Amino acid sequence: MRTSTDRARLRRIALIAVVLGMLAGVAGSWIPSFWGDEAASVMSASRTWPELARMLQTVDGVHGAYYAFLHVWIDLFGAGEFSVRLPSAIAAGFLAAGTAVLAGRLGGPRLALAAGLIAALLPRTAVMAAEARSYAIGSAIAVWLTVLLLVVLRRRHSWWLWAVYAAGTAAAIYVFLYLALLLVVHGVFVLRFHRRSLWRWAVWAAVATLLAVPIVLLAAAEQNQIGFLAHRDYITPLNVLALQWFDPVTAWPCGALIVIGFTGVLRSRHQDPSGLRLGVLALLWLVLPTAAVLIGSVLIAPMYTVRYLSFCVPAAAILIALGVQTSARWLSRRTSLRATTASGVALAVVLAAFVPNLVVLRGLYAKDGSDWREAAAYLRAHARPGDAVLYDDRPKDSEEPRLIVAVYPRDIAGLRDPALLSSFHTQPGLWDRTVPNDRLTAGDLTTDVWAIERGPAAEQSPDARHLKALGYRVISSHRINVTTVLRLER
């Protein structure tokens, strides 16, 4: 039975976790340029409501709730990197706080502090917290839904709490479809530890599923939009066992702590049944969604990337915290260190190990190497109003340099886009409709032309060769990171 003092401590720990999570998410979030996935978010959210509704009937319907939210957010706060990534940083704070509360309800204040701080700095959290996508928001919802599940299982006769659980679960699925897998985790947990409440859970889970049927049907109708996964070798041991939650350096130590933590829970299950419940819940959460996605990828259609399982971060953080706690107890028994001191030292080492990855993720070209902002700034500084710009059309849609036009419109204002047939605003899909660059003639262009090319050897690119055939010569070449800006003159 938790006392009022325990509850007060848990509230303070949750506050510490939410602050650290938000600060870690905000710190340096404005430094990297937008990249393809974020361009899709900004372009979708910047449409008018009728334009957005039209698009969602064709593509990205499963992200509709997030795009609608971001539409309102951009209207209020603008579409700069800091602004559109800020909701994810805030969500990362609530993710860390929810992890602390969940761990604290079953494992006590010390475990709550360790789990909350680890969740705030875990490498996957660091990615989500500075990304203009729905993953951080979905993950925060997932952990607080799990906290709510523990509450309703204690008050199993409170029908209105069950109704809130059902509505929240349905809302979570609208935010991110894969959060439906959380019902599998909850169901197995209830079956194992709260069998008397199983029928109530099943009824309200069915209600949540029925409420989510429209988004599931829309996802089925638009399933071809993740067809690209069939051509990506994402299902690898490194991705599944390490990069889903960690970085390459911390993956194996964290994996060892997870094994140590769960082993410790099993060994002390008679003395600490609440700890066993927490360890089993976290392990189910870590394993079952991953297994479901992998099996679905084999039997149904490719559906796996590391980002799609980001909502399992709280489970990873809790298991690592259990590993820290178990290791500290072992260390204290074999040394003169007190258990609290050993735990503090072990936790500090784990948190410190996450910091270098956080710094790397806030680097200038941290997001898929994207350097669009720098390319746009170079055009703003050197191009003259009325100059024509050719954007490399060889890369896939989400990597085409022409996305600069959508995400940095002020920098390229006044420049001509001769390949553009119609803006994405008028299209049912995500992207602009364009004519291939090699069909442009000298009459479509201006005396000075700028070519924005992705990859090396830009002066030998198809665009450069085509322009040379039209009588242009390269005046300058400016390589940034993955992008090269060519200036040509006829």
KAKAFEN-V819799 format. One record per residue. N is the residue number from 1. RES is the residue in one small letter. PHI is phi in radians with two decimals (* if undefined). OMEGA is omega in whole degrees, 0 to 359 (none if undefined). Layout:
n->N res->RES phi->PHI omega->OMEGA
n->N res->RES phi->PHI omega->OMEGA
This chain:
n->1 res->m phi->* omega->181
n->2 res->r phi->-1.45 omega->180
n->3 res->t phi->-1.55 omega->177
n->4 res->s phi->-1.12 omega->177
n->5 res->t phi->-1.14 omega->177
n->6 res->d phi->-1.07 omega->180
n->7 res->r phi->-1.14 omega->178
n->8 res->a phi->-1.15 omega->177
n->9 res->r phi->-1.08 omega->181
n->10 res->l phi->-1.15 omega->177
n->11 res->r phi->-1.13 omega->179
n->12 res->r phi->-1.13 omega->179
n->13 res->i phi->-1.13 omega->178
n->14 res->a phi->-1.08 omega->178
n->15 res->l phi->-1.14 omega->177
n->16 res->i phi->-1.05 omega->181
n->17 res->a phi->-1.13 omega->182
n->18 res->v phi->-1.16 omega->179
n->19 res->v phi->-1.16 omega->180
n->20 res->l phi->-1.09 omega->180
n->21 res->g phi->-1.06 omega->179
n->22 res->m phi->-1.17 omega->181
n->23 res->l phi->-1.10 omega->179
n->24 res->a phi->-1.12 omega->178
n->25 res->g phi->-1.27 omega->183
n->26 res->v phi->-1.30 omega->186
n->27 res->a phi->-0.97 omega->177
n->28 res->g phi->1.23 omega->185
n->29 res->s phi->-1.12 omega->182
n->30 res->w phi->-1.47 omega->187
n->31 res->i phi->-1.29 omega->182
n->32 res->p phi->-1.21 omega->175
n->33 res->s phi->-1.20 omega->169
n->34 res->f phi->-1.00 omega->173
n->35 res->w phi->-2.27 omega->192
n->36 res->g phi->-0.99 omega->181
n->37 res->d phi->-1.10 omega->179
n->38 res->e phi->-1.22 omega->176
n->39 res->a phi->-1.05 omega->178
n->40 res->a phi->-1.05 omega->179
n->41 res->s phi->-1.13 omega->183
n->42 res->v phi->-1.14 omega->181
n->43 res->m phi->-1.13 omega->179
n->44 res->s phi->-1.18 omega->183
n->45 res->a phi->-1.23 omega->181
n->46 res->s phi->-1.49 omega->176
n->47 res->r phi->-1.30 omega->171
n->48 res->t phi->-1.22 omega->179
n->49 res->w phi->-1.01 omega->178
n->50 res->p phi->-1.08 omega->178
n->51 res->e phi->-1.13 omega->180
n->52 res->l phi->-1.15 omega->179
n->53 res->a phi->-1.07 omega->179
n->54 res->r phi->-1.12 omega->181
n->55 res->m phi->-1.10 omega->185
n->56 res->l phi->-1.14 omega->175
n->57 res->q phi->-1.33 omega->183
n->58 res->t phi->-1.96 omega->186
n->59 res->v phi->-2.65 omega->175
n->60 res->d phi->1.04 omega->178
n->61 res->g phi->-1.03 omega->181
n->62 res->v phi->-1.20 omega->178
n->63 res->h phi->-1.78 omega->186
n->64 res->g phi->-1.03 omega->181
n->65 res->a phi->-1.10 omega->179
n->66 res->y phi->-1.18 omega->180
n->67 res->y phi->-1.11 omega->179
n->68 res->a phi->-1.13 omega->176
n->69 res->f phi->-1.04 omega->184
n->70 res->l phi->-1.16 omega->176
n->71 res->h phi->-1.03 omega->179
n->72 res->v phi->-1.15 omega->181
n->73 res->w phi->-1.05 omega->181
n->74 res->i phi->-1.14 omega->176
n->75 res->d phi->-1.04 omega->183
n->76 res->l phi->-1.49 omega->192
n->77 res->f phi->-2.18 omega->177
n->78 res->g phi->1.54 omega->188
n->79 res->a phi->-2.04 omega->175
n->80 res->g phi->-1.34 omega->183
n->81 res->e phi->-1.01 omega->181
n->82 res->f phi->-1.06 omega->185
n->83 res->s phi->-1.12 omega->187
n->84 res->v phi->-1.32 omega->176
n->85 res->r phi->-1.56 omega->183
n->86 res->l phi->-1.05 omega->178
n->87 res->p phi->-1.01 omega->178
n->88 res->s phi->-1.20 omega->177
n->89 res->a phi->-1.12 omega->177
n->90 res->i phi->-1.09 omega->179
n->91 res->a phi->-1.09 omega->178
n->92 res->a phi->-1.08 omega->176
n->93 res->g phi->-1.09 omega->179
n->94 res->f phi->-1.23 omega->173
n->95 res->l phi->-1.06 omega->180
n->96 res->a phi->-1.12 omega->180
n->97 res->a phi->-1.12 omega->179
n->98 res->g phi->-1.10 omega->177
n->99 res->t phi->-1.12 omega->178
n->100 res->a phi->-1.09 omega->181
n->101 res->v phi->-1.13 omega->180
n->102 res->l phi->-1.08 omega->179
n->103 res->a phi->-1.14 omega->182
n->104 res->g phi->-1.20 omega->182
n->105 res->r phi->-1.13 omega->183
n->106 res->l phi->-1.97 omega->186
n->107 res->g phi->-2.21 omega->178
n->108 res->g phi->1.65 omega->186
n->109 res->p phi->-1.09 omega->182
n->110 res->r phi->-1.10 omega->178
n->111 res->l phi->-1.14 omega->179
n->112 res->a phi->-1.05 omega->180
n->113 res->l phi->-1.10 omega->181
n->114 res->a phi->-1.09 omega->182
n->115 res->a phi->-1.13 omega->181
n->116 res->g phi->-1.12 omega->181
n->117 res->l phi->-1.20 omega->178
n->118 res->i phi->-1.12 omega->179
n->119 res->a phi->-1.07 omega->181
n->120 res->a phi->-1.17 omega->187
n->121 res->l phi->-1.95 omega->181
n->122 res->l phi->-0.95 omega->184
n->123 res->p phi->-0.91 omega->180
n->124 res->r phi->-1.18 omega->175
n->125 res->t phi->-1.10 omega->180
n->126 res->a phi->-1.05 omega->176
n->127 res->v phi->-1.21 omega->184
n->128 res->m phi->-1.08 omega->189
n->129 res->a phi->-1.21 omega->179
n->130 res->a phi->-2.16 omega->183
n->131 res->e phi->-2.32 omega->179
n->132 res->a phi->-1.44 omega->176
n->133 res->r phi->-2.42 omega->189
n->134 res->s phi->-1.57 omega->190
n->135 res->y phi->-1.09 omega->181
n->136 res->a phi->-1.15 omega->179
n->137 res->i phi->-1.11 omega->179
n->138 res->g phi->-1.08 omega->180
n->139 res->s phi->-1.19 omega->177
n->140 res->a phi->-1.12 omega->177
n->141 res->i phi->-1.06 omega->183
n->142 res->a phi->-1.06 omega->183
n->143 res->v phi->-1.27 omega->179
n->144 res->w phi->-1.29 omega->172
n->145 res->l phi->-1.12 omega->179
n->146 res->t phi->-1.22 omega->173
n->147 res->v phi->-1.05 omega->179
n->148 res->l phi->-1.06 omega->178
n->149 res->l phi->-1.03 omega->179
n->150 res->l phi->-1.08 omega->179
n->151 res->v phi->-1.15 omega->184
n->152 res->v phi->-1.23 omega->177
n->153 res->l phi->-1.22 omega->175
n->154 res->r phi->-1.30 omega->181
n->155 res->r phi->-1.99 omega->192
n->156 res->r phi->-1.15 omega->179
n->157 res->h phi->-1.62 omega->181
n->158 res->s phi->-1.50 omega->187
n->159 res->w phi->-1.13 omega->183
n->160 res->w phi->-1.23 omega->175
n->161 res->l phi->-1.18 omega->175
n->162 res->w phi->-1.10 omega->179
n->163 res->a phi->-1.13 omega->177
n->164 res->v phi->-1.11 omega->178
n->165 res->y phi->-1.05 omega->181
n->166 res->a phi->-1.13 omega->180
n->167 res->a phi->-1.14 omega->179
n->168 res->g phi->-1.13 omega->178
n->169 res->t phi->-1.14 omega->178
n->170 res->a phi->-1.08 omega->179
n->171 res->a phi->-1.07 omega->179
n->172 res->a phi->-1.05 omega->180
n->173 res->i phi->-1.16 omega->176
n->174 res->y phi->-1.19 omega->178
n->175 res->v phi->-1.23 omega->178
n->176 res->f phi->-2.64 omega->190
n->177 res->l phi->-0.99 omega->185
n->178 res->y phi->-1.18 omega->176
n->179 res->l phi->-1.16 omega->172
n->180 res->a phi->-1.04 omega->179
n->181 res->l phi->-1.16 omega->177
n->182 res->l phi->-1.10 omega->177
n->183 res->l phi->-1.09 omega->177
n->184 res->v phi->-1.10 omega->179
n->185 res->v phi->-1.04 omega->181
n->186 res->h phi->-1.08 omega->182
n->187 res->g phi->-1.09 omega->179
n->188 res->v phi->-1.16 omega->178
n->189 res->f phi->-1.10 omega->179
n->190 res->v phi->-1.11 omega->179
n->191 res->l phi->-1.05 omega->183
n->192 res->r phi->-1.39 omega->190
n->193 res->f phi->-2.04 omega->185
n->194 res->h phi->-2.40 omega->187
n->195 res->r phi->-1.08 omega->180
n->196 res->r phi->-1.14 omega->180
n->197 res->s phi->-1.72 omega->187
n->198 res->l phi->-1.07 omega->183
n->199 res->w phi->-1.18 omega->177
n->200 res->r phi->-1.10 omega->179
n->201 res->w phi->-1.03 omega->183
n->202 res->a phi->-1.08 omega->180
n->203 res->v phi->-1.10 omega->183
n->204 res->w phi->-1.29 omega->173
n->205 res->a phi->-1.14 omega->176
n->206 res->a phi->-1.13 omega->176
n->207 res->v phi->-1.06 omega->179
n->208 res->a phi->-1.05 omega->180
n->209 res->t phi->-1.12 omega->179
n->210 res->l phi->-1.09 omega->179
n->211 res->l phi->-1.12 omega->183
n->212 res->a phi->-1.61 omega->183
n->213 res->v phi->-0.96 omega->181
n->214 res->p phi->-1.00 omega->182
n->215 res->i phi->-1.24 omega->177
n->216 res->v phi->-1.16 omega->178
n->217 res->l phi->-1.14 omega->178
n->218 res->l phi->-1.11 omega->178
n->219 res->a phi->-1.10 omega->179
n->220 res->a phi->-1.12 omega->180
n->221 res->a phi->-1.23 omega->183
n->222 res->e phi->-1.90 omega->186
n->223 res->q phi->-1.12 omega->179
n->224 res->n phi->-1.15 omega->182
n->225 res->q phi->-1.26 omega->172
n->226 res->i phi->-1.84 omega->177
n->227 res->g phi->-1.08 omega->180
n->228 res->f phi->-1.05 omega->181
n->229 res->l phi->-1.11 omega->179
n->230 res->a phi->-1.15 omega->183
n->231 res->h phi->-1.81 omega->180
n->232 res->r phi->-2.07 omega->179
n->233 res->d phi->-1.60 omega->183
n->234 res->y phi->-1.47 omega->183
n->235 res->i phi->-1.45 omega->178
n->236 res->t phi->-2.27 omega->177
n->237 res->p phi->-0.98 omega->181
n->238 res->l phi->-1.09 omega->180
n->239 res->n phi->-1.15 omega->188
n->240 res->v phi->-1.21 omega->186
n->241 res->l phi->-1.61 omega->187
n->242 res->a phi->-2.24 omega->193
n->243 res->l phi->-1.33 omega->175
n->244 res->q phi->-1.04 omega->185
n->245 res->w phi->-2.26 omega->189
n->246 res->f phi->-2.13 omega->170
n->247 res->d phi->-1.95 omega->185
n->248 res->p phi->-1.03 omega->183
n->249 res->v phi->-1.34 omega->186
n->250 res->t phi->-1.61 omega->187
n->251 res->a phi->-1.03 omega->186
n->252 res->w phi->-1.29 omega->173
n->253 res->p phi->-1.04 omega->179
n->254 res->c phi->-1.18 omega->176
n->255 res->g phi->-1.06 omega->178
n->256 res->a phi->-1.12 omega->179
n->257 res->l phi->-1.13 omega->178
n->258 res->i phi->-1.09 omega->179
n->259 res->v phi->-1.11 omega->179
n->260 res->i phi->-1.08 omega->182
n->261 res->g phi->-1.10 omega->182
n->262 res->f phi->-1.24 omega->176
n->263 res->t phi->-1.07 omega->178
n->264 res->g phi->-1.08 omega->178
n->265 res->v phi->-1.11 omega->180
n->266 res->l phi->-1.14 omega->183
n->267 res->r phi->-1.20 omega->182
n->268 res->s phi->-1.84 omega->187
n->269 res->r phi->-1.12 omega->181
n->270 res->h phi->-1.33 omega->179
n->271 res->q phi->-1.41 omega->186
n->272 res->d phi->-2.40 omega->181
n->273 res->p phi->-1.11 omega->178
n->274 res->s phi->-1.15 omega->177
n->275 res->g phi->-1.10 omega->177
n->276 res->l phi->-1.10 omega->179
n->277 res->r phi->-1.04 omega->180
n->278 res->l phi->-1.13 omega->181
n->279 res->g phi->-1.10 omega->179
n->280 res->v phi->-1.16 omega->178
n->281 res->l phi->-1.01 omega->181
n->282 res->a phi->-1.13 omega->181
n->283 res->l phi->-1.16 omega->176
n->284 res->l phi->-1.01 omega->181
n->285 res->w phi->-1.13 omega->181
n->286 res->l phi->-1.30 omega->191
n->287 res->v phi->-1.65 omega->190
n->288 res->l phi->-1.11 omega->178
n->289 res->p phi->-1.06 omega->179
n->290 res->t phi->-1.09 omega->179
n->291 res->a phi->-1.07 omega->180
n->292 res->a phi->-1.10 omega->181
n->293 res->v phi->-1.18 omega->179
n->294 res->l phi->-1.15 omega->178
n->295 res->i phi->-1.13 omega->177
n->296 res->g phi->-1.09 omega->179
n->297 res->s phi->-1.13 omega->181
n->298 res->v phi->-1.44 omega->189
n->299 res->l phi->-1.61 omega->186
n->300 res->i phi->-1.98 omega->180
n->301 res->a phi->-2.85 omega->178
n->302 res->p phi->-1.01 omega->183
n->303 res->m phi->-2.59 omega->186
n->304 res->y phi->-1.98 omega->157
n->305 res->t phi->-2.50 omega->183
n->306 res->v phi->-1.09 omega->184
n->307 res->r phi->-1.16 omega->186
n->308 res->y phi->-1.18 omega->180
n->309 res->l phi->-1.89 omega->180
n->310 res->s phi->-1.05 omega->183
n->311 res->f phi->-1.22 omega->176
n->312 res->c phi->-1.53 omega->181
n->313 res->v phi->-0.94 omega->180
n->314 res->p phi->-1.01 omega->179
n->315 res->a phi->-1.13 omega->178
n->316 res->a phi->-1.07 omega->181
n->317 res->a phi->-1.10 omega->180
n->318 res->i phi->-1.14 omega->180
n->319 res->l phi->-1.16 omega->176
n->320 res->i phi->-1.12 omega->179
n->321 res->a phi->-1.08 omega->176
n->322 res->l phi->-1.11 omega->177
n->323 res->g phi->-1.13 omega->176
n->324 res->v phi->-1.08 omega->181
n->325 res->q phi->-1.13 omega->180
n->326 res->t phi->-1.13 omega->179
n->327 res->s phi->-1.10 omega->181
n->328 res->a phi->-1.14 omega->178
n->329 res->r phi->-1.11 omega->179
n->330 res->w phi->-1.10 omega->181
n->331 res->l phi->-1.14 omega->182
n->332 res->s phi->-1.18 omega->178
n->333 res->r phi->-1.24 omega->184
n->334 res->r phi->-1.89 omega->178
n->335 res->t phi->-2.37 omega->178
n->336 res->s phi->-1.52 omega->181
n->337 res->l phi->-1.23 omega->171
n->338 res->r phi->-1.26 omega->182
n->339 res->a phi->-1.06 omega->180
n->340 res->t phi->-1.15 omega->179
n->341 res->t phi->-1.16 omega->179
n->342 res->a phi->-1.07 omega->179
n->343 res->s phi->-1.12 omega->179
n->344 res->g phi->-1.10 omega->179
n->345 res->v phi->-1.14 omega->180
n->346 res->a phi->-1.08 omega->179
n->347 res->l phi->-1.12 omega->180
n->348 res->a phi->-1.07 omega->179
n->349 res->v phi->-1.13 omega->180
n->350 res->v phi->-1.09 omega->181
n->351 res->l phi->-1.11 omega->179
n->352 res->a phi->-1.10 omega->180
n->353 res->a phi->-1.17 omega->180
n->354 res->f phi->-1.43 omega->188
n->355 res->v phi->-1.12 omega->179
n->356 res->p phi->-1.00 omega->178
n->357 res->n phi->-1.12 omega->178
n->358 res->l phi->-1.06 omega->179
n->359 res->v phi->-1.12 omega->179
n->360 res->v phi->-1.08 omega->182
n->361 res->l phi->-1.21 omega->177
n->362 res->r phi->-1.83 omega->178
n->363 res->g phi->-1.27 omega->186
n->364 res->l phi->-1.04 omega->184
n->365 res->y phi->-2.02 omega->188
n->366 res->a phi->-1.26 omega->186
n->367 res->k phi->-1.74 omega->179
n->368 res->d phi->1.01 omega->180
n->369 res->g phi->1.32 omega->187
n->370 res->s phi->-1.04 omega->179
n->371 res->d phi->-2.29 omega->184
n->372 res->w phi->-1.07 omega->182
n->373 res->r phi->-1.09 omega->180
n->374 res->e phi->-1.18 omega->177
n->375 res->a phi->-1.15 omega->179
n->376 res->a phi->-1.12 omega->179
n->377 res->a phi->-1.13 omega->179
n->378 res->y phi->-1.14 omega->177
n->379 res->l phi->-1.10 omega->181
n->380 res->r phi->-1.04 omega->184
n->381 res->a phi->-1.39 omega->190
n->382 res->h phi->-2.08 omega->182
n->383 res->a phi->-1.42 omega->178
n->384 res->r phi->-1.76 omega->177
n->385 res->p phi->-0.93 omega->180
n->386 res->g phi->1.67 omega->177
n->387 res->d phi->-1.10 omega->178
n->388 res->a phi->-1.56 omega->179
n->389 res->v phi->-2.19 omega->173
n->390 res->l phi->-1.83 omega->179
n->391 res->y phi->-1.85 omega->182
n->392 res->d phi->-0.84 omega->181
n->393 res->d phi->-1.85 omega->178
n->394 res->r phi->-1.39 omega->183
n->395 res->p phi->-1.16 omega->174
n->396 res->k phi->-1.10 omega->187
n->397 res->d phi->-0.91 omega->185
n->398 res->s phi->-1.31 omega->178
n->399 res->e phi->-2.01 omega->182
n->400 res->e phi->-1.14 omega->179
n->401 res->p phi->-1.04 omega->182
n->402 res->r phi->-1.17 omega->176
n->403 res->l phi->-1.12 omega->172
n->404 res->i phi->-0.94 omega->182
n->405 res->v phi->-1.04 omega->184
n->406 res->a phi->-1.41 omega->188
n->407 res->v phi->-1.70 omega->176
n->408 res->y phi->-2.30 omega->187
n->409 res->p phi->-1.12 omega->182
n->410 res->r phi->-1.17 omega->183
n->411 res->d phi->-1.24 omega->182
n->412 res->i phi->-1.90 omega->179
n->413 res->a phi->-1.03 omega->179
n->414 res->g phi->1.59 omega->177
n->415 res->l phi->-1.66 omega->183
n->416 res->r phi->-1.49 omega->179
n->417 res->d phi->-2.20 omega->189
n->418 res->p phi->-1.14 omega->181
n->419 res->a phi->-1.45 omega->185
n->420 res->l phi->-1.31 omega->173
n->421 res->l phi->-1.68 omega->177
n->422 res->s phi->-2.72 omega->183
n->423 res->s phi->-1.21 omega->177
n->424 res->f phi->-1.00 omega->179
n->425 res->h phi->-1.02 omega->183
n->426 res->t phi->-1.68 omega->186
n->427 res->q phi->-1.75 omega->175
n->428 res->p phi->-1.29 omega->178
n->429 res->g phi->-1.62 omega->185
n->430 res->l phi->-1.39 omega->198
n->431 res->w phi->-1.92 omega->174
n->432 res->d phi->-1.13 omega->170
n->433 res->r phi->-1.83 omega->188
n->434 res->t phi->-2.33 omega->171
n->435 res->v phi->-1.68 omega->179
n->436 res->p phi->-1.00 omega->182
n->437 res->n phi->-1.01 omega->184
n->438 res->d phi->-1.30 omega->175
n->439 res->r phi->-1.70 omega->179
n->440 res->l phi->-1.29 omega->178
n->441 res->t phi->-1.93 omega->179
n->442 res->a phi->-1.04 omega->179
n->443 res->g phi->-1.20 omega->178
n->444 res->d phi->-1.42 omega->191
n->445 res->l phi->-1.94 omega->178
n->446 res->t phi->-2.02 omega->181
n->447 res->t phi->-1.07 omega->174
n->448 res->d phi->-1.73 omega->180
n->449 res->v phi->-2.26 omega->175
n->450 res->w phi->-1.96 omega->178
n->451 res->a phi->-2.04 omega->180
n->452 res->i phi->-1.79 omega->188
n->453 res->e phi->-1.95 omega->176
n->454 res->r phi->-1.73 omega->176
n->455 res->g phi->1.73 omega->182
n->456 res->p phi->-1.37 omega->177
n->457 res->a phi->0.93 omega->183
n->458 res->a phi->-1.09 omega->183
n->459 res->e phi->-1.25 omega->175
n->460 res->q phi->-1.90 omega->181
n->461 res->s phi->-1.23 omega->177
n->462 res->p phi->-0.96 omega->179
n->463 res->d phi->-1.10 omega->181
n->464 res->a phi->-1.11 omega->180
n->465 res->r phi->-1.13 omega->179
n->466 res->h phi->-1.13 omega->180
n->467 res->l phi->-1.16 omega->177
n->468 res->k phi->-1.10 omega->178
n->469 res->a phi->-1.16 omega->178
n->470 res->l phi->-1.54 omega->176
n->471 res->g phi->1.78 omega->180
n->472 res->y phi->-1.64 omega->173
n->473 res->r phi->-2.30 omega->182
n->474 res->v phi->-1.33 omega->178
n->475 res->i phi->-1.63 omega->180
n->476 res->s phi->-2.66 omega->178
n->477 res->s phi->-2.39 omega->183
n->478 res->h phi->-2.15 omega->179
n->479 res->r phi->-1.54 omega->180
n->480 res->i phi->-1.85 omega->175
n->481 res->n phi->-2.30 omega->173
n->482 res->v phi->-1.72 omega->184
n->483 res->t phi->-1.98 omega->173
n->484 res->t phi->-2.14 omega->179
n->485 res->v phi->-1.83 omega->177
n->486 res->l phi->-1.79 omega->170
n->487 res->r phi->-1.92 omega->181
n->488 res->l phi->-2.17 omega->182
n->489 res->e phi->-2.35 omega->177
n->490 res->r phi->-1.69 omega->none
